[in-house]
Amino acid sequence: MLNSRIDFLKPDHRALADQGYHPVDMHIHTRYSDSYTHVGHLLRKARKKGFGVAITDHNEVKGVKDALSRKSDVLIIPGMELTTFERAHLLFYFYDYHDLEAFYLKHVEKKKTANPYAFTNCHIQEIIDQGHSFNAIIAAAHPYSPSPMGIVRGIKRGYVPESVLDSLDSIEVLCGTHTMKMNLNATKLALETGKPFHGGSDAHTLMEVGKVVTYSEADEVGSFLDAIRRKKNLVMGKPTTTLMKLPAYATLSQKHLRYLRPTLKTKTVRTIKDGIAYHRPRVKAKVSTIKKRGKASLDNLSDKISG
């Protein structure tokens, strides 16, 4: 069973290592996007606790480059979290940093907007296809987020084609910043689609790092990502408590505040446009139903008068 490979428990990294596993937190942000976490501090904690890291800064690769330049013995998976034009969040994992950098320079850098940590002008299916040309593993981040960041909301509202799910390589079934219910729904999605899965803390503060891990017997980047593709991995962790989320919320607010005006402008335009596209057919259907019921009522009244 799928859920037998996912444990909603606090991970003991050393215990997992003693059993021959290699845990990796697959979703971490650094000061190069909307976090204040220094890469050196991140690697020091990972080395001390005994887990690897996937640095997935928003629309950015500098954190990965910084980490690799330090020549640490911590397992570092090159990654990036990208916000598409449709506002859905995707996680990209690469076998090699040079592929990540080439992908970023060719397809992402010039499509960033005024807020570099927010949505880009990368359309979802197109950027997935472009990522696959670099052999990247592409996943839905926190798919049941109640905001447009979750791909399921985008599909339900018609912003994202449902066929996009077929193009994904993995589902993030356990995201530390999202609720247990959202994670259980993500687990159900992975079960229903038969997709591989993974988990990560979505850490925006150092204290969150390592709270959720994906683990397997693989001990290097290529074999670890291959283990996910082959469904030979497991996931362990717990959603972050409300108290622990407060510093993360403060960090996010401070980082995004400087881009408030352009963000609100772009978001408002897109929200109104998406909202109109979503509600127009529903309003038309509702009006049509009301008209039909009104006509039926008049016909019935007319029959009664005539009778």
C-alpha positions as CSV (number, residue, x, y, z in Angstrom):
1,M,0.0,0.0,0.0
2,L,1.1,3.5,-0.8
3,N,0.5,4.9,2.7
4,S,2.7,2.2,4.2
5,R,5.6,4.1,2.7
6,I,4.7,7.4,4.3
7,D,5.0,7.9,8.0
8,F,3.6,11.0,9.7
9,L,6.3,10.9,12.4
10,K,9.2,13.1,13.4
11,P,12.2,11.7,11.5
12,D,15.2,10.4,13.4
13,H,17.9,11.0,10.8
14,R,20.6,9.0,12.6
15,A,18.3,6.0,13.1
16,L,17.4,6.0,9.5
17,A,21.1,6.1,8.6
18,D,21.8,3.2,11.0
19,Q,19.2,1.2,9.0
20,G,21.0,1.9,5.8
21,Y,18.9,4.7,4.5
22,H,19.9,8.2,3.3
23,P,17.3,10.9,4.3
24,V,17.0,14.1,2.2
25,D,14.9,17.1,2.8
26,M,13.6,17.7,-0.7
27,H,12.1,21.2,-0.3
28,I,14.3,24.0,1.2
29,H,14.6,27.8,0.6
30,T,17.6,29.9,1.3
31,R,18.4,33.6,1.4
32,Y,18.6,33.6,-2.3
33,S,14.8,33.6,-2.5
34,D,12.2,34.2,0.2
35,S,14.2,33.0,3.3
36,Y,17.0,34.3,5.4
37,T,18.7,30.9,5.8
38,H,22.4,31.1,5.0
39,V,23.6,28.1,2.9
40,G,26.6,27.6,5.3
41,H,24.2,27.3,8.3
42,L,22.0,25.0,6.3
43,L,24.8,22.6,5.4
44,R,26.2,22.7,8.9
45,K,22.9,21.6,10.3
46,A,22.4,18.9,7.6
47,R,25.9,17.5,8.3
48,K,25.4,17.5,12.1
49,K,22.0,15.8,11.9
50,G,22.9,13.4,9.1
51,F,20.6,14.3,6.2
52,G,20.9,15.6,2.6
53,V,19.3,18.6,1.1
54,A,17.6,19.7,-2.1
55,I,17.8,23.5,-2.3
56,T,14.7,24.6,-4.2
57,D,14.7,28.4,-4.2
58,H,11.9,30.2,-6.0
59,N,12.8,30.7,-9.6
60,E,16.5,30.8,-8.7
61,V,19.7,28.7,-8.7
62,K,22.2,30.7,-6.8
63,G,21.6,28.8,-3.6
64,V,22.5,25.5,-5.2
65,K,25.6,27.0,-6.8
66,D,26.7,28.5,-3.4
67,A,26.2,25.1,-1.6
68,L,28.2,23.1,-4.2
69,S,31.0,25.7,-4.1
70,R,31.5,24.8,-0.5
71,K,32.5,21.3,-1.3
72,S,30.6,19.8,1.6
73,D,30.2,16.1,2.1
74,V,26.4,16.7,2.5
75,L,24.3,15.2,-0.3
76,I,23.1,18.1,-2.4
77,I,20.4,17.7,-5.0
78,P,20.2,20.5,-7.5
79,G,16.6,21.9,-7.5
80,M,14.3,24.8,-8.0
81,E,10.7,25.7,-7.2
82,L,9.1,27.5,-10.0
83,T,5.9,29.4,-10.0
84,T,4.2,29.2,-13.4
85,F,2.2,31.8,-15.3
86,E,-0.9,29.9,-14.0
87,R,0.5,30.4,-10.4
88,A,0.9,26.7,-9.8
89,H,4.2,25.7,-8.0
90,L,6.3,23.0,-9.5
91,L,9.5,21.4,-8.1
92,F,12.3,20.6,-10.5
93,Y,15.1,18.2,-9.5
94,F,18.2,17.8,-11.7
95,Y,20.9,15.1,-11.9
96,D,23.6,17.7,-12.5
97,Y,23.9,21.4,-11.5
98,H,25.0,22.4,-15.0
99,D,21.7,21.1,-16.4
100,L,19.8,23.1,-13.8
101,E,21.8,26.2,-14.7
102,A,21.3,25.8,-18.4
103,F,17.6,25.2,-17.9
104,Y,17.3,28.3,-15.8
105,L,19.3,30.6,-18.1
106,K,17.4,29.4,-21.2
107,H,13.9,29.1,-20.0
108,V,13.4,30.9,-16.7
109,E,15.6,33.9,-16.1
110,K,14.1,36.1,-18.8
111,K,10.6,35.2,-17.8
112,K,10.8,36.3,-14.2
113,T,8.5,39.2,-13.2
114,A,9.0,42.2,-10.9
115,N,8.8,40.0,-7.9
116,P,11.5,37.4,-8.6
117,Y,10.2,35.0,-6.0
118,A,6.6,35.0,-7.3
119,F,5.0,34.0,-10.5
120,T,6.9,33.9,-13.8
121,N,5.7,34.1,-17.4
122,C,6.5,30.4,-17.9
123,H,3.4,28.5,-19.0
124,I,2.9,25.2,-17.1
125,Q,2.9,22.6,-19.9
126,E,5.6,24.3,-21.9
127,I,8.0,24.6,-18.9
128,I,7.3,21.0,-18.0
129,D,8.3,19.9,-21.5
130,Q,11.4,22.1,-21.4
131,G,12.4,20.6,-18.1
132,H,12.0,17.1,-19.4
133,S,14.4,17.9,-22.2
134,F,17.0,18.2,-19.4
135,N,15.9,14.9,-17.8
136,A,14.6,16.7,-14.8
137,I,12.2,15.1,-12.3
138,I,9.2,17.5,-12.2
139,A,6.7,17.4,-9.3
140,A,3.6,19.1,-8.1
141,A,4.5,21.0,-4.9
142,H,1.9,20.9,-2.2
143,P,-0.8,20.1,-4.7
144,Y,-3.8,20.7,-2.4
145,S,-2.7,24.2,-1.3
146,P,-6.0,26.2,-1.0
147,S,-4.3,29.0,-3.0
148,P,-3.4,28.9,-6.7
149,M,0.0,27.5,-5.6
150,G,-1.7,24.1,-5.5
151,I,-2.1,22.5,-8.9
152,V,-5.4,20.8,-8.0
153,R,-7.1,24.2,-7.4
154,G,-5.8,25.3,-10.8
155,I,-7.3,22.2,-12.4
156,K,-10.6,22.6,-10.7
157,R,-10.9,26.2,-11.7
158,G,-9.8,25.7,-15.2
159,Y,-6.5,27.6,-15.0
160,V,-4.5,24.4,-15.5
161,P,-5.4,21.6,-18.0
162,E,-6.0,18.3,-16.2
163,S,-3.7,16.6,-18.7
164,V,-0.8,18.3,-17.0
165,L,-1.0,15.7,-14.2
166,D,0.1,13.1,-16.8
167,S,3.3,15.0,-17.5
168,L,4.4,15.1,-13.9
169,D,7.0,12.7,-12.5
170,S,6.2,12.9,-8.8
171,I,3.7,14.3,-6.3
172,E,4.8,16.0,-3.1
173,V,2.7,14.0,-0.7
174,L,4.1,15.4,2.5
175,C,4.8,19.2,2.7
176,G,5.8,20.5,6.1
177,T,4.1,23.8,5.7
178,H,0.7,22.3,4.8
179,T,-1.9,20.7,7.0
180,M,-2.4,17.0,7.6
181,K,-5.6,17.0,5.5
182,M,-3.9,18.6,2.5
183,N,-1.1,16.0,2.8
184,L,-3.5,13.1,3.0
185,N,-5.3,14.4,-0.1
186,A,-1.9,14.6,-1.9
187,T,-1.2,11.0,-0.8
188,K,-4.6,10.0,-2.3
189,L,-3.8,11.8,-5.5
190,A,-0.5,9.9,-5.8
191,L,-2.4,6.6,-5.2
192,E,-5.1,7.4,-7.8
193,T,-2.6,8.5,-10.5
194,G,0.0,5.8,-9.7
195,K,2.7,8.6,-9.6
196,P,6.0,8.4,-7.7
197,F,6.1,10.6,-4.7
198,H,8.4,12.4,-2.2
199,G,8.2,14.9,0.6
200,G,10.0,17.9,2.0
201,S,9.8,20.5,4.7
202,D,9.3,23.6,2.5
203,A,11.5,25.3,5.0
204,H,11.8,29.1,5.0
205,T,13.6,29.1,8.3
206,L,16.6,27.0,9.6
207,M,14.5,25.5,12.4
208,E,12.2,23.9,9.8
209,V,14.9,22.2,7.8
210,G,14.9,18.4,8.1
211,K,11.4,18.1,9.6
212,V,10.3,16.1,6.5
213,V,12.5,13.8,4.6
214,T,12.5,11.5,1.6
215,Y,14.7,8.5,2.1
216,S,16.1,5.5,0.3
217,E,19.2,3.3,0.2
218,A,20.7,5.5,-2.6
219,D,23.6,7.7,-1.5
220,E,24.3,9.9,-4.4
221,V,22.2,12.3,-6.6
222,G,21.6,10.1,-9.6
223,S,20.7,7.0,-7.7
224,F,18.6,8.9,-5.3
225,L,16.5,10.5,-8.0
226,D,16.3,7.2,-9.8
227,A,14.9,5.6,-6.6
228,I,12.1,8.2,-6.6
229,R,11.3,7.4,-10.3
230,R,11.2,3.7,-9.5
231,K,9.1,4.2,-6.3
232,K,11.9,2.8,-4.1
233,N,11.8,5.6,-1.6
234,L,9.9,6.4,1.6
235,V,8.8,9.6,3.3
236,M,8.7,10.6,6.9
237,G,7.8,13.8,8.7
238,K,5.1,15.9,10.3
239,P,3.4,19.1,9.3
240,T,4.9,22.2,10.9
241,T,3.0,23.4,14.0
242,T,1.3,26.8,13.9
243,L,3.8,28.2,16.4
244,M,6.7,27.2,14.2
245,K,5.1,28.7,11.2
246,L,5.1,32.2,12.7
247,P,8.8,33.0,12.0
248,A,8.4,31.6,8.5
249,Y,5.4,33.9,7.9
250,A,7.4,36.8,9.2
251,T,10.3,36.0,6.9
252,L,8.0,35.6,3.9
253,S,6.3,38.9,4.6
254,Q,9.6,40.8,4.9
255,K,11.0,39.3,1.7
256,H,8.0,39.9,-0.4
257,L,7.1,43.3,1.0
258,R,9.6,45.2,-1.1
259,Y,7.8,43.9,-4.2
260,L,4.3,44.5,-2.8
261,R,3.1,47.0,-5.4
262,P,4.1,45.1,-8.6
263,T,3.0,41.8,-7.0
264,L,-0.5,43.2,-6.1
265,K,-0.9,44.8,-9.6
266,T,0.0,41.6,-11.5
267,K,-1.9,39.3,-9.1
268,T,-5.0,41.5,-9.2
269,V,-5.1,41.5,-13.0
270,R,-4.5,37.8,-13.2
271,T,-7.0,37.0,-10.4
272,I,-9.7,39.1,-12.0
273,K,-9.0,37.6,-15.4
274,D,-9.0,34.0,-14.0
275,G,-12.0,34.7,-11.9
276,I,-14.0,36.0,-14.9
277,A,-13.0,33.0,-16.9
278,Y,-14.0,30.6,-14.1
279,H,-17.3,32.2,-13.2
280,R,-18.6,33.3,-16.6
281,P,-19.8,29.8,-17.7
282,R,-21.3,29.2,-14.3
283,V,-23.2,32.4,-14.2
284,K,-24.5,31.8,-17.8
285,A,-25.6,28.3,-16.7
286,K,-27.3,29.7,-13.6
287,V,-29.1,32.4,-15.6
288,S,-30.2,29.8,-18.2
289,T,-31.6,27.6,-15.5
290,I,-33.5,30.5,-13.9
291,K,-35.0,31.5,-17.3
292,K,-36.1,27.9,-17.9
293,R,-37.7,27.6,-14.5
294,G,-39.4,31.0,-15.0
295,K,-40.7,29.9,-18.4
296,A,-41.9,26.6,-17.0
297,S,-43.7,28.4,-14.2
298,L,-45.4,30.8,-16.6
299,D,-46.5,27.9,-18.8
300,N,-48.0,26.1,-15.8
301,L,-49.8,29.3,-14.7
302,S,-51.1,29.8,-18.2
303,D,-52.4,26.2,-18.3
304,K,-54.2,26.7,-15.0
305,I,-55.8,29.9,-16.2
306,S,-56.9,28.3,-19.5
307,G,-58.2,25.3,-17.6
